[in-house]
Amino acid sequence: MPVTTFFPDANPETTSVDGVIERVVTEETWATISGAADGTGAGDLDSSHEIRILSGPTTADRWNRIARGISLFDTASLPDGDDIDSATVEFVLISPITNDFTDSLSLVLSTPASNTAIVTGDYDQLGTVKQATDVTLASLTADSATFNVMTLNATGRGNITKTGVSKFGFRMAKDDATGPTWVASKNSLITMASAEEVLAGDKRPKLVVTHTTPPFIPRAVVF
């Protein structure tokens, strides 16, 4: 079965992008910080980006930071008639993982305003429907070399397009309507190598798709 690997574009982007949108504030309620329309910062040029939840230091149930990631893949080269049998999103983590909230990582869909840039208005453009089973932060490897793998479920496979750009995103599993249980100055934090990565070898995030061409079944001719 053919296996095709796709990567987000590094700068200058032509058809796809990856990057981060974050909201960095001083002690907002969870409803405000998680449900805001806009972030306070965004970037798609750095060699890595964070996925994060950070609680405030003093006032109970107040939060200082949420960061969400977007990764797009130009999958238009997939043959239109092929079946997608399986797919994985794979990424390399750098820096130690912080897991104060005993969190997991979720793969979701994203709908950024542009396929080639990440802006602050994309903060609320990540969905909540899981495109793969969540992976616990405790199970991830952060050694700047090992690829962590998320296997797409049927929903995720169905969101791989053969005519354009497949759009995924990352958020902490507890970056949801409820949020984690507040404890002062605690983090869920991973740092993911981006398409701009400068590690040894090729450590860009990737979408790996296994696909097959259905067998040709001739149509019976009726005379």
Residue frames as a rotation matrix with the C-alpha (Angstrom) as fourth column:
MET 1
0.580 0.815 0.000 0.00
0.815 -0.580 0.000 0.00
0.000 0.000 -1.000 0.00
PRO 2
-0.061 -0.606 0.793 1.35
0.478 -0.715 -0.510 3.46
0.876 0.348 0.333 -0.83
VAL 3
0.369 0.083 -0.926 2.42
0.889 -0.321 0.325 5.59
-0.271 -0.943 -0.192 2.11
THR 4
0.064 -0.281 0.958 2.67
0.566 -0.780 -0.267 9.36
0.822 0.559 0.109 1.56
THR 5
-0.059 -0.206 -0.977 4.11
0.964 -0.264 -0.003 11.80
-0.258 -0.942 0.214 4.07
PHE 6
0.358 0.277 0.892 3.13
0.531 -0.846 0.049 15.47
0.768 0.456 -0.450 4.25
PHE 7
-0.395 -0.541 -0.743 4.76
0.912 -0.328 -0.246 18.36
-0.110 -0.775 0.623 6.12
PRO 8
0.764 0.504 -0.404 3.69
0.463 -0.863 -0.200 21.94
-0.450 -0.034 -0.893 6.87
ASP 9
0.499 -0.589 0.636 5.62
0.523 -0.380 -0.763 24.49
0.691 0.713 0.119 4.82
ALA 10
-0.057 -0.595 -0.802 8.49
0.879 -0.411 0.243 26.33
-0.474 -0.691 0.546 6.43
ASN 11
0.620 0.232 -0.750 8.85
0.031 -0.962 -0.272 30.04
-0.784 0.146 -0.603 5.73
PRO 12
-0.694 0.678 -0.243 8.12
-0.676 -0.729 -0.102 31.28
-0.246 0.094 0.965 3.12
GLU 13
-0.420 0.622 0.661 4.89
0.134 0.763 -0.633 29.30
-0.898 -0.177 -0.404 3.21
THR 14
-0.927 0.115 -0.356 3.21
-0.373 -0.221 0.901 28.50
0.024 0.968 0.248 -0.11
THR 15
-0.273 0.879 -0.391 0.26
-0.266 0.322 0.909 26.20
0.925 0.352 0.146 0.65
SER 16
0.592 0.461 -0.661 0.43
0.445 0.497 0.745 25.28
0.672 -0.735 0.089 4.35
VAL 17
-0.102 -0.548 0.830 1.70
-0.510 -0.688 -0.517 26.47
0.854 -0.476 -0.210 7.73
ASP 18
0.322 0.285 -0.903 2.19
0.724 0.541 0.428 25.53
0.610 -0.792 -0.032 11.35
GLY 19
-0.571 -0.499 0.652 2.47
-0.025 -0.783 -0.622 27.70
0.820 -0.372 0.434 14.42
VAL 20
-0.521 0.293 -0.802 0.98
0.849 0.273 -0.452 28.78
0.087 -0.916 -0.391 17.71
ILE 21
-0.101 0.506 0.857 -1.69
-0.070 -0.862 0.501 31.15
0.992 -0.010 0.123 18.99
GLU 22
-0.458 -0.096 -0.884 -1.68
0.815 0.352 -0.461 32.07
0.356 -0.931 -0.083 22.66
ARG 23
0.494 0.570 0.656 -3.54
0.068 -0.778 0.625 34.25
0.867 -0.264 -0.423 25.09
VAL 24
-0.376 -0.696 -0.612 -1.23
0.809 0.077 -0.583 35.69
0.453 -0.714 0.534 27.77
VAL 25
0.248 0.617 0.747 -3.04
-0.022 -0.768 0.641 37.78
0.969 -0.175 -0.176 30.37
THR 26
-0.860 -0.420 0.290 -3.15
-0.277 -0.092 -0.956 38.57
0.428 -0.903 -0.037 34.08
GLU 27
-0.917 0.396 0.046 -5.59
0.167 0.486 -0.858 36.34
-0.363 -0.779 -0.511 35.91
GLU 28
-0.474 0.826 -0.304 -8.68
-0.818 -0.286 0.498 35.89
0.325 0.485 0.812 33.77
THR 29
0.141 0.609 0.780 -11.51
-0.674 0.636 -0.375 33.52
-0.725 -0.473 0.501 34.60
TRP 30
-0.605 -0.352 0.714 -11.42
0.170 0.819 0.548 30.20
-0.778 0.453 -0.436 32.78
ALA 31
0.340 0.818 0.463 -14.50
0.710 0.099 -0.697 31.08
-0.616 0.566 -0.548 30.75
THR 32
0.812 -0.047 -0.582 -12.85
-0.268 -0.916 -0.299 34.29
-0.519 0.399 -0.756 29.56
ILE 33
-0.111 -0.969 -0.223 -9.39
-0.737 -0.070 0.672 32.98
-0.666 0.239 -0.706 28.75
SER 34
-0.644 -0.153 0.749 -10.54
0.202 0.911 0.360 29.76
-0.738 0.384 -0.556 27.12
GLY 35
0.124 0.842 0.525 -13.52
0.843 0.189 -0.504 31.19
-0.523 0.505 -0.686 25.28
ALA 36
0.062 -0.148 -0.987 -11.99
-0.136 -0.981 0.139 34.42
-0.989 0.126 -0.081 23.98
ALA 37
0.941 0.313 0.130 -12.21
0.104 0.099 -0.990 35.14
-0.323 0.945 0.060 20.26
ASP 38
0.697 -0.712 0.082 -8.63
-0.233 -0.333 -0.914 36.40
0.678 0.618 -0.398 20.00
GLY 39
0.458 -0.689 -0.562 -5.24
0.885 0.414 0.214 35.57
0.085 -0.595 0.799 21.38
THR 40
0.848 -0.259 -0.463 -2.68
-0.067 -0.918 0.392 38.14
-0.526 -0.301 -0.795 22.41
GLY 41
-0.092 -0.912 -0.399 0.11
-0.805 -0.168 0.569 36.67
-0.586 0.374 -0.719 20.28
ALA 42
0.873 0.299 0.385 0.67
-0.013 0.804 -0.595 34.35
-0.488 0.514 0.705 17.34
GLY 43
0.057 -0.908 -0.415 3.66
-0.828 -0.275 0.488 33.06
-0.557 0.316 -0.768 15.42
ASP 44
0.934 0.206 0.292 4.66
-0.017 0.843 -0.538 30.76
-0.357 0.497 0.791 12.57
LEU 45
0.662 -0.741 -0.115 8.38
-0.430 -0.250 -0.868 31.52
0.614 0.624 -0.484 12.23
ASP 46
0.181 -0.615 0.768 9.89
-0.967 0.030 0.252 29.95
-0.178 -0.788 -0.589 15.35
SER 47
-0.521 -0.506 -0.688 11.69
-0.634 0.768 -0.085 26.58
0.571 0.392 -0.721 15.38
SER 48
-0.770 0.357 -0.529 9.28
0.553 0.787 -0.273 25.30
0.319 -0.503 -0.804 18.04
HIS 49
-0.384 0.661 0.645 5.98
-0.532 -0.729 0.431 26.20
0.755 -0.177 0.631 19.65
GLU 50
-0.982 0.002 0.191 4.30
-0.176 0.374 -0.911 25.52
-0.074 -0.927 -0.367 22.96
ILE 51
-0.043 0.983 -0.180 0.95
0.041 0.182 0.982 23.92
0.998 0.035 -0.048 23.78
ARG 52
-0.843 -0.494 -0.213 0.16
0.303 -0.109 -0.947 25.13
0.445 -0.863 0.241 27.28
ILE 53
0.532 0.829 0.171 -2.14
0.288 -0.368 0.884 25.94
0.796 -0.421 -0.435 30.17
LEU 54
-0.654 -0.741 -0.149 -0.76
0.453 -0.227 -0.862 28.17
0.605 -0.632 0.484 32.97
SER 55
0.415 0.811 -0.413 -2.66
0.826 -0.146 0.544 29.09
0.381 -0.567 -0.731 36.13
GLY 56
0.416 -0.181 0.891 -2.41
-0.190 -0.976 -0.110 32.45
0.889 -0.124 -0.441 37.87
PRO 57
-0.458 -0.821 -0.341 -0.22
0.176 0.292 -0.940 32.84
0.871 -0.491 0.011 40.95
THR 58
-0.979 -0.029 0.200 -2.56
-0.171 -0.403 -0.899 34.28
0.107 -0.915 0.389 43.55
THR 59
-0.357 0.926 0.126 -6.32
-0.876 -0.285 -0.389 34.45
-0.325 -0.249 0.912 42.98
ALA 60
-0.546 0.199 0.814 -8.21
0.068 0.979 -0.194 31.17
-0.835 -0.051 -0.548 42.95
ASP 61
0.191 0.658 0.729 -9.72
0.742 0.390 -0.546 30.12
-0.643 0.645 -0.414 39.61
ARG 62
0.785 -0.051 -0.617 -7.76
-0.375 -0.832 -0.408 32.68
-0.492 0.552 -0.673 37.63
TRP 63
0.511 -0.492 0.705 -5.54
0.682 0.732 0.017 31.81
-0.524 0.472 0.709 34.67
ASN 64
0.231 -0.558 -0.797 -2.63
-0.204 -0.828 0.521 33.50
-0.951 0.042 -0.305 32.89
ARG 65
-0.406 -0.515 -0.755 -1.97
-0.843 -0.110 0.527 31.62
-0.354 0.850 -0.390 29.67
ILE 66
0.440 0.378 0.815 -3.36
0.093 0.883 -0.460 29.20
-0.893 0.278 0.353 27.10
ALA 67
-0.329 -0.556 -0.763 -1.41
-0.802 -0.262 0.536 28.28
-0.499 0.789 -0.360 23.97
ARG 68
0.529 0.573 0.626 -2.81
-0.024 0.747 -0.665 26.23
-0.848 0.337 0.409 21.07
GLY 69
-0.555 -0.825 -0.106 -1.07
-0.216 0.019 0.976 24.86
-0.803 0.565 -0.189 17.99
ILE 70
0.675 0.696 -0.246 -2.09
-0.413 0.080 -0.907 24.67
-0.612 0.714 0.342 14.34
SER 71
-0.553 -0.803 0.223 -0.59
-0.223 0.400 0.889 22.29
-0.803 0.442 -0.400 11.76
LEU 72
0.578 0.721 -0.382 -1.75
-0.540 -0.013 -0.841 22.27
-0.611 0.693 0.382 8.15
PHE 73
-0.449 -0.670 0.591 -0.79
0.032 0.648 0.761 19.74
-0.893 0.360 -0.269 5.48
ASP 74
-0.042 0.383 -0.923 -1.27
-0.937 -0.336 -0.097 20.11
-0.347 0.861 0.372 1.73
THR 75
-0.448 -0.040 0.893 -2.70
-0.087 0.996 0.000 16.71
-0.890 -0.078 -0.450 0.86
ALA 76
0.390 0.677 -0.624 -4.04
-0.661 -0.267 -0.702 17.62
-0.642 0.686 0.344 -2.59
SER 77
-0.332 -0.599 -0.729 -1.61
-0.934 0.318 0.165 15.18
0.133 0.735 -0.664 -4.23
LEU 78
-0.618 0.199 0.761 -3.48
-0.196 0.898 -0.394 12.18
-0.762 -0.392 -0.516 -2.82
PRO 79
-0.957 0.288 -0.041 -5.24
0.034 0.251 0.967 10.39
0.289 0.924 -0.250 -5.70
ASP 80
-0.490 0.832 0.261 -8.90
-0.855 -0.517 0.043 11.31
0.170 -0.202 0.964 -5.69
GLY 81
0.345 0.715 -0.608 -10.03
-0.620 0.660 0.425 7.71
0.705 0.231 0.671 -6.04
ASP 82
-0.524 -0.643 -0.558 -7.84
-0.010 0.660 -0.751 6.23
0.852 -0.388 -0.352 -3.32
ASP 83
0.728 0.635 -0.258 -9.14
0.207 0.155 0.966 4.95
0.654 -0.756 -0.018 -0.01
ILE 84
-0.113 -0.717 0.688 -7.41
-0.724 -0.415 -0.552 6.26
0.681 -0.560 -0.472 3.12
ASP 85
0.260 0.171 -0.950 -6.67
0.216 0.949 0.230 3.14
0.941 -0.265 0.210 5.14
SER 86
0.535 -0.148 -0.832 -4.81
0.840 -0.014 0.543 4.71
-0.092 -0.989 0.116 8.06
ALA 87
0.304 -0.464 0.832 -3.04
0.204 -0.822 -0.532 7.91
0.931 0.331 -0.155 9.02
THR 88
0.319 -0.275 -0.907 -0.89
0.945 0.020 0.326 9.28
-0.072 -0.961 0.266 11.81
VAL 89
0.749 -0.270 0.605 0.17
-0.159 -0.960 -0.230 12.73
0.643 0.076 -0.762 12.94
GLU 90
0.518 -0.685 -0.513 3.71
0.840 0.520 0.156 12.58
0.160 -0.511 0.844 14.29
PHE 91
0.717 -0.242 0.654 5.78
-0.200 -0.970 -0.138 15.20
0.667 -0.032 -0.744 16.10
VAL 92
-0.075 -0.838 -0.541 8.98
0.720 0.330 -0.610 15.66
0.689 -0.435 0.579 18.08
LEU 93
0.929 0.367 0.044 9.06
0.211 -0.625 0.752 17.35
0.303 -0.689 -0.658 21.47
ILE 94
-0.195 -0.973 0.122 11.94
0.394 -0.192 -0.899 19.37
0.898 -0.127 0.421 22.83
SER 95
-0.535 -0.104 0.839 12.49
-0.613 -0.636 -0.469 20.60
0.582 -0.765 0.276 26.39
PRO 96
-0.981 0.160 -0.112 11.13
0.194 0.721 -0.665 18.84
-0.026 -0.674 -0.739 29.48
ILE 97
-0.240 0.968 0.073 7.39
0.263 -0.007 0.965 18.23
0.934 0.251 -0.253 29.71
THR 98
-0.945 0.093 0.313 5.53
-0.326 -0.352 -0.877 19.90
0.029 -0.931 0.363 32.57
ASN 99
-0.440 0.778 -0.449 2.45
0.117 0.545 0.831 17.96
0.891 0.313 -0.330 33.68
ASP 100
-0.972 0.007 0.236 1.20
-0.227 -0.292 -0.929 19.64
0.063 -0.956 0.286 36.84
PHE 101
-0.227 0.972 0.065 -2.44
-0.931 -0.196 -0.307 19.12
-0.286 -0.130 0.949 35.83
THR 102
-0.571 -0.044 0.819 -1.98
0.010 0.998 0.061 15.44
-0.821 0.043 -0.570 34.82
ASP 103
0.205 0.653 -0.729 -3.10
-0.637 -0.477 -0.606 16.40
-0.743 0.589 0.318 31.34
SER 104
0.008 -0.150 0.989 -3.30
0.654 0.748 0.108 14.86
-0.756 0.646 0.104 27.87
LEU 105
-0.730 -0.268 -0.628 -2.83
-0.301 -0.700 0.648 16.20
-0.613 0.662 0.430 24.36
SER 106
0.232 0.880 0.414 -5.76
0.315 0.335 -0.888 16.40
-0.920 0.336 -0.200 21.93
LEU 107
-0.926 -0.348 0.148 -5.66
0.230 -0.208 0.951 16.45
-0.301 0.914 0.273 18.14
VAL 108
0.078 0.975 -0.206 -8.55
0.401 -0.220 -0.889 18.51
-0.913 -0.013 -0.408 16.75
LEU 109
0.187 0.039 0.982 -9.49
0.966 -0.188 -0.177 20.33
0.178 0.981 -0.073 13.57
SER 110
-0.337 -0.265 -0.903 -8.47
0.432 -0.896 0.102 23.92
-0.836 -0.356 0.417 12.91
THR 111
0.401 0.500 0.768 -9.88
0.916 -0.226 -0.330 26.60
0.009 0.836 -0.549 10.61
PRO 112
-0.313 -0.582 -0.750 -7.31
0.560 -0.751 0.349 29.42
-0.767 -0.310 0.562 10.47
ALA 113
0.523 0.538 -0.661 -8.10
-0.110 -0.727 -0.678 32.51
-0.845 0.427 -0.320 8.42
SER 114
0.443 -0.473 -0.761 -5.18
-0.895 -0.187 -0.404 31.75
0.049 0.861 -0.507 6.09
ASN 115
0.988 -0.139 -0.071 -3.48
0.135 0.989 -0.067 28.55
0.080 0.057 0.995 4.98
THR 116
0.305 -0.940 0.153 -0.08
0.632 0.080 -0.771 30.26
0.713 0.331 0.618 5.05
ALA 117
-0.576 -0.483 0.660 -0.06
-0.194 -0.703 -0.684 32.39
0.794 -0.522 0.311 8.22
ILE 118
-0.095 0.502 -0.860 -1.11
0.910 0.395 0.130 32.17
0.404 -0.770 -0.494 11.86
VAL 119
-0.512 0.001 0.859 -2.74
-0.090 -0.995 -0.053 35.25
0.854 -0.104 0.509 13.42
THR 120
-0.970 0.069 0.231 -4.21
-0.235 -0.051 -0.971 36.13
-0.055 -0.996 0.066 16.81
GLY 121
-0.184 0.979 -0.091 -7.75
-0.975 -0.193 -0.106 35.81
-0.121 0.069 0.990 15.45
ASP 122
-0.093 0.091 -0.991 -7.15
-0.458 0.880 0.124 32.08
0.884 0.466 -0.040 14.96
TYR 123
-0.817 -0.306 0.488 -7.25
-0.559 0.218 -0.800 31.54
0.138 -0.927 -0.349 18.73
ASP 124
-0.229 0.824 0.519 -10.89
-0.572 0.317 -0.757 30.41
-0.788 -0.470 0.398 18.64
GLN 125
0.322 0.319 -0.891 -10.50
-0.943 0.190 -0.273 28.49
0.083 0.929 0.362 15.38
LEU 126
-0.817 -0.484 -0.313 -9.65
-0.435 0.874 -0.216 25.13
0.378 -0.041 -0.925 16.94
GLY 127
0.169 0.952 -0.255 -12.43
-0.530 0.306 0.791 22.61
0.831 0.002 0.557 17.41
THR 128
-0.138 -0.137 0.981 -13.05
-0.968 0.230 -0.104 20.17
-0.212 -0.963 -0.164 20.22
VAL 129
0.883 0.470 0.015 -13.95
-0.450 0.854 -0.261 16.98
-0.135 0.224 0.965 18.31
LYS 130
0.129 -0.898 0.421 -11.10
-0.480 0.315 0.818 14.51
-0.868 -0.308 -0.391 18.76
GLN 131
0.569 -0.040 -0.821 -9.41
-0.808 0.154 -0.568 13.40
0.149 0.987 0.055 15.54
ALA 132
-0.162 -0.611 -0.775 -7.37
-0.111 0.791 -0.601 10.79
0.981 -0.012 -0.196 17.42
THR 133
0.658 0.288 -0.696 -7.35
0.603 0.352 0.716 9.28
0.451 -0.891 0.058 20.88
ASP 134
0.781 -0.384 0.492 -5.86
-0.541 -0.811 0.225 11.71
0.312 -0.442 -0.841 23.39
VAL 135
0.257 -0.764 -0.591 -2.32
0.486 0.631 -0.605 10.87
0.835 -0.132 0.534 24.48
THR 136
0.898 0.050 -0.437 -1.29
0.430 -0.300 0.851 11.50
-0.089 -0.953 -0.291 28.07
LEU 137
0.689 -0.704 0.174 1.57
-0.613 -0.694 -0.379 13.90
0.387 0.154 -0.909 28.60
ALA 138
0.359 -0.547 0.756 3.14
-0.683 0.398 0.612 11.25
-0.636 -0.736 -0.231 30.81
SER 139
0.571 -0.083 0.817 3.38
0.366 0.916 -0.163 8.89
-0.735 0.392 0.554 27.83
LEU 140
0.982 -0.170 0.087 5.11
0.001 -0.451 -0.893 11.38
0.191 0.876 -0.442 25.52
THR 141
0.293 -0.953 -0.078 8.86
0.903 0.249 0.350 11.45
-0.314 -0.173 0.933 24.84
ALA 142
1.000 -0.023 0.007 10.66
-0.021 -0.966 -0.257 14.79
0.013 0.257 -0.966 24.79
ASP 143
0.382 -0.919 0.099 14.23
0.413 0.266 0.871 14.12
-0.826 -0.292 0.482 23.65
SER 144
0.211 -0.222 -0.952 14.44
-0.634 -0.772 0.040 16.24
-0.744 0.595 -0.304 20.46
ALA 145
-0.756 -0.566 -0.329 14.66
-0.624 0.468 0.626 13.04
-0.200 0.678 -0.707 18.42
THR 146
-0.864 0.415 0.283 11.76
0.394 0.910 -0.131 10.61
-0.312 -0.001 -0.950 18.97
PHE 147
-0.706 0.706 0.050 8.54
-0.396 -0.452 0.799 11.01
0.587 0.544 0.599 17.02
ASN 148
-0.728 0.637 0.253 5.41
-0.090 0.277 -0.957 10.84
-0.680 -0.719 -0.144 19.14
VAL 149
-0.938 0.341 -0.063 2.53
0.038 0.283 0.958 9.31
0.345 0.896 -0.278 17.20
MET 150
-0.438 0.894 0.090 -1.20
-0.405 -0.107 -0.908 10.02
-0.802 -0.434 0.410 17.24
THR 151
-0.923 0.145 0.356 -3.22
0.361 0.645 0.673 7.57
-0.132 0.750 -0.648 15.12
LEU 152
-0.732 0.673 -0.105 -6.19
-0.679 -0.708 0.193 9.20
0.055 0.213 0.975 13.45
ASN 153
-0.506 0.689 0.519 -9.61
0.119 0.651 -0.750 7.76
-0.855 -0.318 -0.411 14.16
ALA 154
-0.242 0.474 0.847 -12.33
0.948 0.302 0.102 7.41
-0.207 0.828 -0.522 11.50
THR 155
0.792 0.525 -0.311 -13.32
0.482 -0.851 -0.208 11.04
-0.374 0.015 -0.927 12.01
GLY 156
0.232 -0.803 -0.549 -9.74
-0.254 -0.595 0.762 12.21
-0.939 -0.037 -0.342 11.56
ARG 157
-0.636 -0.448 0.628 -9.22
0.420 0.482 0.769 10.08
-0.648 0.753 -0.118 8.47
GLY 158
0.164 0.813 0.558 -12.42
0.972 -0.038 -0.231 11.49
-0.166 0.581 -0.797 7.04
ASN 159
0.860 0.127 -0.493 -11.04
0.154 -0.988 0.014 15.02
-0.486 -0.088 -0.870 7.46
ILE 160
-0.378 -0.926 -0.010 -8.02
0.148 -0.071 0.986 14.36
-0.914 0.371 0.164 5.25
THR 161
0.636 0.649 -0.419 -8.86
-0.252 -0.338 -0.907 16.06
-0.730 0.682 -0.052 1.98
LYS 162
0.011 -0.587 0.810 -7.62
0.742 0.547 0.387 14.87
-0.670 0.597 0.442 -1.41
THR 163
0.368 0.241 0.898 -8.31
0.861 -0.452 -0.231 18.23
0.350 0.859 -0.374 -3.05
GLY 164
0.561 -0.136 0.817 -6.62
-0.147 -0.987 -0.064 20.77
0.815 -0.084 -0.574 -0.79
VAL 165
-0.505 -0.779 0.373 -5.21
-0.410 -0.164 -0.897 21.37
0.760 -0.606 -0.237 2.69
SER 166
0.295 0.509 -0.809 -5.95
0.528 0.619 0.582 19.13
0.796 -0.599 -0.086 5.68
LYS 167
-0.154 -0.249 0.956 -6.19
-0.383 -0.877 -0.290 21.30
0.911 -0.411 0.040 8.79
PHE 168
0.358 0.186 -0.915 -5.40
0.654 0.649 0.388 20.00
0.666 -0.738 0.110 12.26
GLY 169
0.152 -0.305 0.940 -4.62
-0.531 -0.827 -0.182 21.57
0.833 -0.472 -0.288 15.60
PHE 170
-0.296 -0.333 -0.895 -3.32
0.592 0.672 -0.445 20.72
0.750 -0.661 -0.002 19.06
ARG 171
0.046 0.247 0.968 -4.69
-0.649 -0.729 0.217 21.72
0.759 -0.638 0.126 22.44
MET 172
-0.926 -0.295 0.234 -4.43
-0.360 0.513 -0.779 20.36
0.110 -0.806 -0.582 25.93
ALA 173
-0.545 0.756 -0.363 -7.27
0.508 0.642 0.574 17.97
0.667 0.128 -0.734 26.70
LYS 174
-0.161 0.471 -0.867 -8.18
0.948 -0.170 -0.269 20.09
-0.274 -0.866 -0.419 29.73
ASP 175
-0.904 0.001 -0.428 -8.39
-0.136 -0.949 0.283 23.15
-0.406 0.314 0.858 27.49
ASP 176
-0.606 0.791 0.088 -12.14
0.617 0.397 0.680 22.56
0.503 0.466 -0.728 27.34
ALA 177
0.124 0.755 0.644 -15.29
0.047 -0.652 0.757 24.15
0.991 -0.063 -0.116 28.73
THR 178
0.896 0.288 -0.338 -14.48
0.299 0.170 0.939 23.09
0.328 -0.942 0.066 32.29
GLY 179
0.335 -0.869 0.365 -10.72
-0.574 -0.495 -0.653 23.44
0.748 0.009 -0.664 32.53
PRO 180
-0.308 -0.529 -0.791 -8.35
0.362 0.704 -0.611 21.92
0.880 -0.474 -0.025 35.08
THR 181
0.752 0.384 -0.536 -8.80
0.625 -0.157 0.764 22.20
0.210 -0.910 -0.358 38.83
TRP 182
0.605 -0.500 0.620 -6.98
-0.199 -0.849 -0.489 25.42
0.771 0.172 -0.613 39.73
VAL 183
0.617 -0.566 -0.547 -3.74
0.733 0.162 0.660 25.33
-0.285 -0.808 0.515 41.70
ALA 184
0.829 -0.242 -0.505 -1.52
-0.232 -0.969 0.084 28.41
-0.509 0.047 -0.859 41.84
SER 185
0.254 -0.825 -0.505 1.25
-0.915 -0.374 0.150 28.80
-0.313 0.424 -0.850 39.22
LYS 186
-0.114 -0.235 0.965 0.94
-0.015 0.972 0.234 25.35
-0.993 0.012 -0.114 37.65
ASN 187
-0.254 -0.160 -0.954 1.51
-0.904 -0.313 0.293 24.26
-0.345 0.936 -0.065 34.05
SER 188
0.521 0.058 0.851 0.54
0.388 0.872 -0.297 21.77
-0.760 0.485 0.432 31.42
LEU 189
0.519 -0.439 -0.734 3.31
-0.685 -0.726 -0.050 22.36
-0.511 0.529 -0.677 28.88
ILE 190
0.352 -0.545 0.761 4.90
0.658 0.722 0.213 20.69
-0.666 0.425 0.613 25.87
THR 191
0.190 -0.378 -0.906 7.22
-0.559 -0.800 0.217 22.25
-0.807 0.465 -0.364 23.30
MET 192
0.582 0.221 0.783 6.86
0.402 0.758 -0.513 20.89
-0.707 0.613 0.352 19.77
ALA 193
-0.618 -0.783 -0.066 9.40
0.227 -0.258 0.939 21.15
-0.753 0.565 0.338 16.96
SER 194
0.415 0.788 -0.454 7.89
-0.183 -0.417 -0.890 23.05
-0.891 0.453 -0.029 14.03
ALA 195
0.853 -0.071 0.518 8.44
0.513 0.302 -0.803 23.12
-0.099 0.951 0.294 10.28
GLU 196
0.722 -0.617 0.312 11.24
-0.425 -0.752 -0.503 25.60
0.546 0.231 -0.806 11.03
GLU 197
0.933 -0.300 0.199 13.05
-0.048 0.443 0.895 23.10
-0.356 -0.845 0.399 13.27
VAL 198
0.458 -0.867 -0.198 16.86
-0.763 -0.269 -0.588 23.01
0.456 0.421 -0.784 13.33
LEU 199
0.505 -0.220 0.835 17.38
-0.575 0.636 0.515 19.61
-0.644 -0.740 0.195 14.97
ALA 200
-0.659 -0.752 -0.028 19.62
-0.580 0.484 0.656 16.84
-0.479 0.449 -0.755 13.67
GLY 201
-0.825 0.397 0.401 17.84
0.538 0.768 0.347 14.99
-0.171 0.502 -0.848 10.87
ASP 202
-0.663 0.683 0.307 14.33
-0.187 -0.548 0.815 15.84
0.725 0.483 0.491 9.72
LYS 203
-0.820 0.332 -0.466 12.16
0.567 0.356 -0.743 16.38
-0.081 -0.873 -0.481 12.78
ARG 204
-0.809 0.584 0.065 9.33
-0.530 -0.773 0.350 18.36
0.254 0.249 0.935 11.22
PRO 205
-0.313 0.799 0.514 5.77
-0.356 0.403 -0.843 17.48
-0.880 -0.447 0.159 12.25
LYS 206
-0.875 -0.054 -0.480 4.22
-0.476 0.263 0.839 15.19
0.081 0.963 -0.255 9.68
LEU 207
0.236 0.935 0.265 1.02
-0.751 0.349 -0.560 13.58
-0.616 -0.066 0.785 8.51
VAL 208
-0.839 -0.540 -0.071 1.64
-0.490 0.691 0.532 10.03
-0.238 0.481 -0.844 7.28
VAL 209
0.183 0.979 -0.085 -1.16
-0.839 0.110 -0.532 8.58
-0.512 0.169 0.842 5.13
THR 210
-0.846 -0.289 0.448 -1.50
-0.053 0.882 0.467 4.97
-0.531 0.372 -0.762 4.00
HIS 211
0.075 0.882 -0.466 -3.83
-0.691 -0.291 -0.662 4.74
-0.719 0.371 0.587 1.00
THR 212
-0.662 -0.231 0.713 -4.88
0.248 0.830 0.499 2.27
-0.707 0.508 -0.492 -1.67
THR 213
-0.622 0.466 -0.630 -6.52
-0.783 -0.394 0.481 2.36
-0.024 0.792 0.610 -5.07
PRO 214
0.101 0.719 0.688 -9.71
-0.510 0.631 -0.584 0.26
-0.854 -0.292 0.431 -5.05
PRO 215
-0.712 -0.359 0.604 -9.63
0.251 0.673 0.696 -2.60
-0.656 0.647 -0.389 -7.55
PHE 216
-0.623 0.481 -0.616 -11.30
-0.773 -0.499 0.392 -1.96
-0.119 0.721 0.683 -10.88
ILE 217
-0.511 0.567 0.646 -14.54
0.244 0.817 -0.523 -3.88
-0.824 -0.110 -0.556 -11.18
PRO 218
-0.991 0.120 -0.063 -15.80
-0.096 -0.300 0.949 -3.90
0.095 0.947 0.308 -14.76
ARG 219
-0.334 0.942 0.035 -19.46
-0.649 -0.203 -0.733 -3.20
-0.684 -0.268 0.679 -15.19
ALA 220
-0.464 0.246 0.851 -21.50
0.474 0.881 0.005 -5.94
-0.748 0.405 -0.525 -16.75
VAL 221
-0.819 0.183 -0.544 -22.66
-0.530 -0.605 0.594 -5.14
-0.221 0.775 0.593 -20.26
VAL 222
-0.225 0.844 0.487 -26.30
0.168 0.526 -0.834 -5.90
-0.960 -0.106 -0.260 -21.02
PHE 223
-0.991 -0.102 -0.092 -27.17
-0.078 -0.135 0.988 -6.55
-0.113 0.986 0.125 -24.64
